[in-house]
Amino acid sequence: MNDEIDFYIDTTYTAANNFDCGFEVFNEYLKNNTPKDKAVFHYIIDARNDNLIAYFSLLSSCVLVGDFAEHTFIPAIELKMFAMDKKYQKRNLSNNLVDAIVEIVNEYSSEYVGAELLVLYSVPAEQVVSMYEKSGFQKLPAEYFMYKSYFSEGCISMYKVVD
């Protein structure tokens, strides 16, 4: 199914009660909406009916290149969480939504923070990694390091250069 859905992105949406992406950790993260890491929530809303399609959160970050004796830090914005409601998952929206997120990060970076990379931890499922690769993400090289957290356990570090 590839019906076009018009959507908009908002940071103040409050009607997320019925959201279910199929993974409880993502559902709980949304319901708590007060992460300890200061991530900023963004909500992707179906313009036809104001239903929540997906949410994502962004966090300032950096990537360490090299070892601790000789290293460089690259400023980054982390796509902390990205989850889509099950009602929208079969509609081939993922790449459009990821592209919209990248566009927002590019704007934030050029206007506010000067990040060089957009980074994320992808769940290891091949279709998810492939989705990110279609939007220009690559697996983080071995000599690059991101911090680890509870949510990154078992995930694949990925990056995209910010325009």
C-alpha positions, 0 to 999 in steps of 0.5 A, spaced: 500 500 500 503 506 497 497 511 498 500 518 499 499 521 506 500 528 508 503 529 514 506 535 518 511 535 524 510 538 531 513 539 537 507 540 542 502 534 540 499 531 546 494 526 544 499 520 543 495 515 548 493 510 542 500 510 539 503 503 539 509 501 534 509 494 537 515 495 541 514 496 548 520 500 550 519 505 544 511 506 547 514 507 554 519 512 552 513 516 548 508 515 554 514 518 559 516 524 555 521 526 560 527 523 558 533 523 562 538 525 556 534 532 555 532 529 548 527 533 544 520 530 542 518 531 535 511 528 533 509 526 525 502 527 525 497 525 519 494 532 516 487 528 514 485 526 521 491 529 526 493 522 528 500 520 530 503 517 525 510 517 528 515 520 533 522 522 534 527 525 539 533 529 537 539 530 542 546 533 541 551 529 541 558 528 538 562 522 535 569 520 537 574 519 532 581 515 534 583 513 541 583 517 547 590 519 547 589 522 540 582 523 538 578 528 535 570 530 537 565 531 531 559 535 533 553 531 531 545 531 532 543 524 535 536 521 532 535 518 539 528 514 538 524 514 531 518 509 532 512 509 527 505 507 529 503 500 527 497 502 523 502 506 518 507 501 518 505 498 512 504 504 508 511 505 505 512 511 509 518 510 512 523 513 507 519 519 507 519 520 514 526 519 515 528 524 509 523 529 513 527 528 519 534 529 515 531 535 513 529 538 520 536 536 522 540 540 516 536 546 518 537 545 525 544 544 524 545 550 519 541 555 523 543 553 531 548 548 532 553 547 527 553 539 527 557 535 522 553 528 523 546 526 524 547 519 528 543 514 530 543 507 533 539 502 528 535 496 531 539 490 527 533 488 523 535 488 516 529 492 513 530 497 518 538 498 516 536 498 509 531 503 510 536 508 513 541 506 508 536 508 502 536 515 506 544 516 505 546 513 512 552 508 513 554 504 518 559 508 523 567 506 521 570 502 527 575 508 529 569 512 530 565 511 537 559 514 540 557 513 547 553 507 549 546 507 553 541 502 555 537 503 548 543 502 544 545 495 546 545 490 540 544 496 535 548 498 529 551 505 530 550 509 523 551 516 521 549 521 515 553 527 514 549 533 515 548 538 509 
